[in-house]
Amino acid sequence: MSTIQFGNRSDKKAVEEGLLFAPKFDDRGLIPVVATCVKSGAVLMQAWMNAEAIERTIATGEAHYYSRSRQELWHKGATSGELQLVKDFRTDCDQDSLWLLVEQKGGKCCHVGYPSCFYRSIPTGRSGNDAPVSLVKA
């Protein structure tokens, strides 16, 4: 259970411009988070955090997430060794999404073995073609 005291969200100006951390969780108690490589700027992954994942990330300096499929807290790299060391942790203007800048240990962020979970491109500029879209490995 989380012991962090989050700020009050009732004052829009305070949420958008103040210095109290007041994350906006969805109805499941989750907030989206994007992790990028602090060195290259590459997007590594998108995941979810609950209050406990935020608390553990702040306390340890290592990324913790909430797995929606397993419905449990997940310490990134605890079993694989592919840890994410947090170098900066940010929230957006209305505090409904988070951004981690991390040092990815081990070189593979994605559970299927790629450096980033975003290893496929979606072609754009298609029109008049009813065929399924084919992804391209980036």
N, C-alpha and C positions, 0 to 999 in steps of 0.2 A: 504494500500500500504506500502511496506517495506521502511524503511529509513536506514537500515544497509548498510554500504559501504563494499562490499566484495572485496577481493584481485583479482588481474589480473591473469588469468589462462594461459597466453601466455608463461611464463617461467616454463618449466617442473620441473627444479631443485627447483625453488622457491615453486611450488605447492607441491612437494614431500618432501621437507626438510625445507622449510621456515616456518615462524611463522604467515603469513597472512592467514586468513580464506578465501579460494577461492573455495566454493563448486561447484561441477559440476552437474547442474540440467539437467534433460532430456528435450526432446523437448516440454513437457507439463509444464516445470518449476518446476518439482518435483525431490526429491532426497529420496532414501530409508533410513529408520531409524529403528534400532532394539532397543528395550527397555529391559533391564535386571534388575532383583532385586539386589540392591546394597548389601543386606545382604546375600542372598543365592546364587547369581550368576545365578539363573534360568532365561531362556529367557521368557519374558512375552508376547511380541507381536512384530510384524513387521508392520510398517505403512509407511506413506509418509509425507514429509514436503515440503512446498514451502518457499519462502523467508520470508513471513509474519509469518508463523508458527515458523521458526527459530528465528526471531526477538522477537516474544512474549515469546518464551521459554527462551531466554536469559534474557529478561527484567523482567519476573515474577518468574523465577525459577520453574515453573510448565510446564509440557509437553503440547504442542499444536501440532496438526497434521493437515494435509489436507486430507479430506475425498474425495476420487475419486468418490465414488458412489453418494454422495450428492453434490459434487463439491463446498465444502465450508470449511472454517477453523473450526477446532474442538478442543475445550479445553477439554482434557481428564478429565472426572469426573465432569464437570461443572453441569450436570444434575443428575448424578448418585451418586456423592459424592466419587467416586473411583478415587481420584486425584493421579497424579504421581508427587512427589516432586523430582526435578532433583538434584542429588548429584554430577554428573560428566557428561559432554557433550563432546564427542570426534568425530573426523573424521578420516577416514582411510588414508593410505599413499598417494593415488592420489585424495583424497577428493571427491569421488563419492558415498560414503555412510557414514551414521552417526550412532552413538551409544550413547544411553542415559542409564546411570545407575541411577535408580530411587528408591525412597521409595514409594511403592504402598500403598496408604491409602485405608482402607475399605476391603482389602484382596481379591478383585475380579477384575482382570484386564479385563477379557473377557466379552463381552457384553451378552454372554449366561450363565454367572454365574460361570465360572471357574477361579481359581487363575491365570492361564496363558492361552493365546489363543492356545498354543501348548499342548493340553491335550490328543492328540491321537498319537499313534505310528504307523509307517508304517513298516510291517515286511520285512526284507531283506533276501537274500540268496535263493530266489525262482527261480526255473528254470523248464522249460517244463510244466508249468501250465498256461493254457489259461483263467482260471477263474479270475473274478475281484478280485483285492486285497481288503481284509477286514482290516479295521483299528482296532487297539486295544486301548482302553482307558488306558492312562498311570496312 
